[in-house]
């Protein structure tokens, strides 16, 4: 289970949407539109599912106790 994330268009920071979902379920969900309040820039952002991703914490390669975003390699 992970957190659906979006990128703040003002700061470029990843922000959580408050939606918990596993990656496969998110990929197979219907296209949807939503709004998320951003604590970083104090604005409500509107977004489509295609602009979001699921963040699931995974151990970093070769490091014990480290964590990284699975999307970090794609960015």
C-alpha positions as CSV (number, residue, x, y, z in Angstrom):
1,X,0.0,0.0,0.0
2,X,1.3,3.4,-0.9
3,X,0.4,7.1,-1.0
4,X,-0.8,8.8,-4.2
5,X,1.5,11.8,-4.8
6,X,1.5,14.8,-7.1
7,X,4.0,17.5,-7.8
8,X,3.4,21.0,-6.6
9,X,3.4,23.2,-9.8
10,X,4.8,26.2,-7.9
11,X,7.7,24.5,-6.0
12,X,8.2,21.2,-7.8
13,X,8.0,19.3,-4.5
14,X,6.2,16.0,-4.3
15,X,3.1,16.3,-2.0
16,X,0.8,13.5,-0.7
17,X,-2.8,13.6,-1.8
18,X,-4.1,11.7,1.2
19,X,-5.2,8.8,-1.0
20,X,-3.8,5.4,0.0
21,X,-3.8,2.8,-2.8
22,X,-1.6,0.1,-4.1
23,X,0.2,0.7,-7.4
24,X,-1.6,-1.9,-9.5
25,X,-5.0,-0.7,-8.3
26,X,-4.1,2.9,-9.1
27,X,-2.9,1.9,-12.6
28,X,-6.2,0.2,-13.4
29,X,-8.4,2.9,-11.9
30,X,-10.6,5.0,-14.1
31,X,-9.3,8.4,-15.1
32,X,-10.3,10.9,-12.5
33,X,-9.8,14.6,-11.5
34,X,-9.1,15.7,-7.9
35,X,-8.0,18.5,-5.7
36,X,-5.3,18.5,-3.0
37,X,-4.4,21.2,-0.6
38,X,-0.6,21.9,-0.6
39,X,0.9,22.8,2.7
40,X,4.1,24.0,1.0
41,X,2.5,26.8,-1.0
42,X,-0.8,27.1,0.8
43,X,-2.8,26.5,-2.4
44,X,-5.3,23.9,-3.6
45,X,-4.0,22.1,-6.7
46,X,-6.2,20.5,-9.2
47,X,-4.8,17.4,-10.9
48,X,-5.6,14.4,-13.1
49,X,-4.7,10.8,-12.2
50,X,-2.3,10.7,-15.1
51,X,-0.2,13.4,-13.3
52,X,0.1,11.4,-10.1
53,X,2.0,8.3,-8.9
54,X,2.0,5.9,-6.0
55,X,4.9,6.3,-3.6
56,X,5.8,3.1,-1.8
57,X,8.8,3.2,0.6
58,X,11.4,0.6,-0.4
59,X,14.9,-0.1,1.0
60,X,17.6,1.7,-1.0
61,X,19.9,-0.6,-2.9
62,X,23.0,-1.6,-1.0
63,X,22.0,0.3,2.1
64,X,20.3,-1.0,5.2
65,X,17.7,1.2,6.7
66,X,17.7,3.6,3.7
67,X,14.6,4.6,1.9
68,X,13.9,6.1,-1.6
69,X,11.0,6.8,-3.9
70,X,10.6,4.2,-6.6
71,X,9.9,7.1,-8.9
72,X,13.3,8.7,-8.1
73,X,14.9,6.8,-11.0
74,X,12.3,8.1,-13.4
75,X,12.7,11.8,-12.4
